[in-house]
């Protein structure tokens, strides 16, 4: 690499956003969940806006205003035994166009014995020629409960945006009591527009979401299927080996959000965080 190229690379690296949030919550007296430990670094923040409650609400805020190529973010959430936590984000996360380096997001979630975590970030929006590598690692105690939803939208169709080329690598691993119970990976690269049109991928849809429920069984699946007439896009659900998995696909982000709200409200049996209604 030439000295000019090296200086350019150093300048780019120096201007990239780096952020980390580590949050641990614990069950306190009177059945209330409270923050036990909080660490914030760089452009990531976490806030708990609601009053003390059995289920604490936490909101992740990215003060960088989005994610650009070369940015690195890490989220580490630990729910101690008997505690209950719901996590969302202040807004949809935007992954911007980059000329070369990918943005990386690493998520680590742990839920202790008798604990409960609802991981409900708002949508991740990919712009044309964006590059994102994300990993989600989850460790659950034998009797812990998890509701996890992740949604990805390829361009804001309402603003005339279209994603022709991009790169997305998304890797999930879920372990219960130390044993791997679920693993999946999504890799889309190059001409994403053509790939999303394929019937076996999205059949023309540009908005995708996955909801994971653990423990989950046929009863959970029946709750999702019972809403069939209320869905505006495609929604499918299956349950096996103590897990329930819901897949959603829609022609735009608004339809996906409508269906996702229907599914999550039914599965939680409670309202979603207030930021979901903004």
C-alpha positions as CSV (number, residue, x, y, z in Angstrom):
1,X,0.0,0.0,0.0
2,X,1.4,3.4,-0.9
3,X,1.9,6.0,1.7
4,X,-0.9,8.1,0.3
5,X,-3.3,5.1,0.5
6,X,-2.1,4.3,4.0
7,X,-2.8,7.9,5.2
8,X,-6.2,7.7,3.5
9,X,-7.0,4.5,5.3
10,X,-5.9,5.9,8.6
11,X,-8.0,9.0,8.1
12,X,-11.0,6.8,7.3
13,X,-10.5,4.7,10.4
14,X,-10.1,7.7,12.6
15,X,-13.5,9.0,11.5
16,X,-15.4,5.8,12.0
17,X,-17.9,5.5,14.9
18,X,-17.2,3.0,17.6
19,X,-19.7,2.3,20.3
20,X,-20.4,-0.1,23.1
21,X,-23.2,-0.6,25.6
22,X,-23.0,-3.2,28.4
23,X,-26.2,-3.4,30.5
24,X,-26.9,-5.8,33.4
25,X,-30.3,-5.8,35.2
26,X,-31.3,-7.6,38.4
27,X,-34.5,-8.4,40.3
28,X,-34.9,-6.1,43.3
29,X,-37.3,-6.1,46.2
30,X,-41.1,-6.0,45.6
31,X,-40.7,-7.7,42.2
32,X,-39.1,-4.7,40.6
33,X,-36.2,-5.0,38.0
34,X,-33.5,-2.4,38.3
35,X,-30.2,-1.6,36.5
36,X,-27.3,-3.3,38.2
37,X,-24.5,-2.3,35.9
38,X,-24.2,0.1,32.9
39,X,-21.2,0.9,30.7
40,X,-21.4,3.2,27.7
41,X,-18.6,3.9,25.3
42,X,-18.4,6.0,22.1
43,X,-21.7,6.8,20.4
44,X,-24.0,4.3,22.0
45,X,-26.2,5.1,25.0
46,X,-28.8,3.2,27.0
47,X,-31.7,4.9,28.8
48,X,-34.5,3.5,31.0
49,X,-37.4,6.0,30.6
50,X,-40.2,4.3,32.4
51,X,-41.0,4.1,36.1
52,X,-39.8,1.1,38.2
53,X,-41.7,-2.0,37.2
54,X,-41.5,-5.8,37.1
55,X,-40.3,-5.5,33.5
56,X,-37.7,-2.8,33.1
57,X,-37.7,-0.9,29.7
58,X,-34.3,0.0,28.1
59,X,-33.8,2.1,25.0
60,X,-30.6,1.9,22.9
61,X,-29.6,5.3,21.4
62,X,-27.0,5.7,18.6
63,X,-25.8,9.3,18.8
64,X,-23.9,8.8,15.6
65,X,-27.2,9.1,13.7
66,X,-26.7,5.9,11.7
67,X,-24.1,3.3,10.8
68,X,-21.5,3.9,8.1
69,X,-18.8,1.7,6.6
70,X,-16.1,0.7,9.1
71,X,-18.3,1.6,12.1
72,X,-18.1,-1.0,14.9
73,X,-20.8,-1.4,17.6
74,X,-21.2,-3.9,20.4
75,X,-24.2,-4.5,22.6
76,X,-23.9,-6.7,25.7
77,X,-27.1,-7.3,27.7
78,X,-27.3,-9.5,30.8
79,X,-30.6,-10.3,32.6
80,X,-29.9,-11.8,36.0
81,X,-32.0,-14.5,37.7
82,X,-35.6,-13.5,38.0
83,X,-35.3,-10.2,36.3
84,X,-37.4,-9.0,33.4
85,X,-36.3,-6.7,30.6
86,X,-37.6,-5.3,27.3
87,X,-35.1,-3.6,25.0
88,X,-35.9,-1.4,22.0
89,X,-34.1,1.3,20.0
90,X,-34.9,5.0,19.8
91,X,-35.4,4.8,16.1
92,X,-34.9,2.5,13.1
93,X,-31.1,2.0,12.5
94,X,-29.9,3.1,9.1
95,X,-26.9,1.4,7.4
96,X,-25.4,3.8,4.9
97,X,-23.6,3.4,1.6
98,X,-19.9,2.6,1.9
99,X,-17.1,2.4,-0.7
100,X,-15.3,-0.5,0.9
101,X,-15.3,-1.5,4.6
102,X,-18.3,-3.2,6.2
103,X,-20.0,-2.0,9.3
104,X,-20.0,-4.6,12.1
105,X,-22.5,-5.0,14.9
106,X,-22.0,-7.6,17.6
107,X,-24.9,-8.5,20.0
108,X,-24.5,-10.7,23.1
109,X,-27.6,-11.5,25.2
110,X,-27.7,-13.6,28.3
111,X,-30.7,-14.4,30.5
112,X,-30.4,-16.1,33.9
113,X,-32.6,-18.6,35.7
114,X,-36.2,-17.5,35.7
115,X,-35.4,-14.3,33.8
116,X,-37.1,-12.9,30.8
117,X,-35.9,-10.8,27.9
118,X,-37.9,-9.2,25.1
119,X,-35.4,-8.0,22.5
120,X,-37.4,-5.6,20.2
121,X,-35.3,-3.2,18.3
122,X,-36.9,-1.2,15.6
123,X,-36.1,-1.9,11.9
124,X,-32.6,-2.0,10.4
125,X,-32.8,-0.1,7.1
126,X,-30.1,-0.9,4.5
127,X,-29.3,1.8,1.9
128,X,-28.0,1.0,-1.6
129,X,-24.4,-0.3,-1.6
130,X,-24.3,-0.6,2.2
131,X,-22.3,-3.4,3.8
132,X,-23.2,-4.9,7.2
133,X,-21.8,-7.9,9.1
134,X,-23.8,-8.7,12.3
135,X,-23.7,-11.5,14.8
136,X,-26.2,-12.3,17.6
137,X,-25.1,-14.6,20.4
138,X,-27.6,-15.6,23.0
139,X,-27.1,-17.7,26.2
140,X,-30.3,-18.8,28.1
141,X,-30.6,-20.5,31.4
142,X,-32.6,-23.7,31.4
143,X,-35.9,-21.9,32.4
144,X,-35.2,-18.5,30.9
145,X,-37.7,-16.8,28.5
146,X,-36.8,-15.0,25.3
147,X,-38.8,-13.1,22.7
148,X,-36.5,-11.7,20.0
149,X,-37.5,-9.8,16.8
150,X,-35.2,-8.4,14.1
151,X,-36.5,-6.7,11.0
152,X,-34.5,-5.6,7.9
153,X,-35.8,-3.3,5.2
154,X,-33.9,-2.9,1.9
155,X,-34.4,0.8,1.2
156,X,-37.2,3.2,2.1
157,X,-39.7,2.7,-0.7
158,X,-41.9,5.5,0.5
159,X,-39.0,7.9,-0.3
160,X,-38.3,6.3,-3.7
161,X,-35.2,4.5,-2.5
162,X,-34.1,1.3,-4.1
163,X,-31.4,-1.1,-3.0
164,X,-29.7,-2.6,-6.1
165,X,-26.5,-3.8,-4.6
166,X,-25.5,-4.4,-1.1
167,X,-23.9,-6.9,1.3
168,X,-25.5,-8.4,4.4
169,X,-24.1,-11.2,6.5
170,X,-26.3,-12.0,9.6
171,X,-25.3,-14.8,12.0
172,X,-27.4,-16.0,14.9
173,X,-26.5,-18.6,17.6
174,X,-28.9,-19.5,20.5
175,X,-27.8,-21.7,23.4
176,X,-29.9,-23.0,26.3
177,X,-28.2,-24.3,29.4
178,X,-24.9,-24.4,27.4
179,X,-26.3,-26.4,24.4
180,X,-26.8,-25.0,20.9
181,X,-30.5,-25.0,20.2
182,X,-30.7,-22.7,17.2
183,X,-28.3,-21.5,14.5
184,X,-29.0,-19.6,11.3
185,X,-27.1,-17.3,8.9
186,X,-28.3,-15.0,6.1
187,X,-25.9,-13.9,3.4
188,X,-26.9,-11.6,0.6
189,X,-24.3,-10.1,-1.6
190,X,-24.0,-8.3,-4.9
191,X,-27.2,-7.7,-6.9
192,X,-29.6,-8.0,-4.0
193,X,-32.6,-6.6,-6.0
194,X,-32.5,-9.6,-8.3
195,X,-32.1,-12.0,-5.4
196,X,-35.0,-10.6,-3.5
197,X,-37.2,-11.1,-6.5
198,X,-36.6,-14.9,-6.4
199,X,-39.6,-16.9,-5.1
200,X,-37.4,-18.9,-2.8
201,X,-35.9,-15.8,-1.1
202,X,-38.5,-12.9,-0.9
203,X,-40.7,-13.2,-4.0
204,X,-40.2,-9.5,-4.6
205,X,-40.5,-8.4,-1.0
206,X,-38.0,-5.8,0.3
207,X,-38.9,-6.1,4.0
208,X,-38.1,-9.2,6.1
209,X,-38.3,-10.0,9.8
210,X,-37.8,-13.0,12.1
211,X,-39.3,-13.5,15.5
212,X,-37.9,-16.1,17.8
213,X,-39.7,-17.4,20.9
214,X,-38.1,-19.6,23.4
215,X,-39.6,-21.6,24.9
216,X,-42.1,-21.9,22.1
217,X,-44.5,-24.7,21.1
218,X,-47.6,-25.3,18.9
219,X,-49.6,-23.1,21.3
220,X,-47.4,-20.2,20.4
221,X,-47.7,-21.0,16.7
222,X,-51.5,-21.2,17.0
223,X,-51.6,-17.6,18.4
224,X,-49.7,-16.4,15.3
225,X,-51.8,-18.3,12.8
226,X,-55.0,-17.1,14.5
227,X,-54.2,-13.6,13.2
228,X,-54.1,-14.7,9.6
229,X,-56.8,-12.4,8.3
230,X,-55.2,-9.3,9.9
231,X,-51.8,-9.7,8.1
232,X,-51.1,-7.6,5.0
233,X,-47.9,-9.4,4.0
234,X,-46.7,-13.0,4.3
235,X,-46.4,-14.5,7.7
236,X,-45.3,-18.1,8.5
237,X,-44.6,-19.8,11.8
238,X,-43.3,-23.2,12.9
239,X,-42.4,-24.8,16.2
240,X,-40.0,-27.6,17.1
241,X,-37.7,-28.7,19.9
242,X,-39.0,-26.1,22.3
243,X,-38.7,-23.1,19.9
244,X,-41.1,-21.2,17.8
245,X,-40.0,-19.2,14.8
246,X,-42.0,-16.6,12.9
247,X,-40.9,-15.3,9.4
248,X,-42.4,-12.2,7.9
249,X,-42.0,-10.8,4.4
250,X,-43.6,-7.7,2.9
251,X,-43.5,-5.4,-0.1
252,X,-42.5,-2.4,2.0
253,X,-41.5,-1.4,5.5
254,X,-44.9,0.0,6.5
255,X,-46.6,-3.4,5.8
256,X,-43.9,-5.3,7.6
257,X,-44.2,-3.1,10.7
258,X,-48.0,-3.5,10.8
259,X,-47.7,-7.3,10.7
260,X,-44.8,-7.3,13.2
261,X,-46.8,-5.2,15.7
262,X,-49.7,-7.7,15.3
263,X,-47.4,-10.7,16.0
264,X,-45.4,-9.1,18.9
265,X,-48.5,-7.7,20.7
266,X,-50.2,-11.1,20.5
267,X,-47.1,-13.0,21.7
268,X,-46.3,-10.6,24.5
269,X,-49.9,-10.2,25.7
270,X,-48.9,-6.6,26.5
271,X,-48.3,-3.4,24.6
272,X,-45.1,-2.8,22.9
273,X,-42.7,-0.1,24.0
274,X,-44.1,3.4,23.3
275,X,-41.4,4.2,20.7
276,X,-42.9,1.5,18.5
277,X,-46.0,3.7,18.0
278,X,-44.1,6.8,16.9
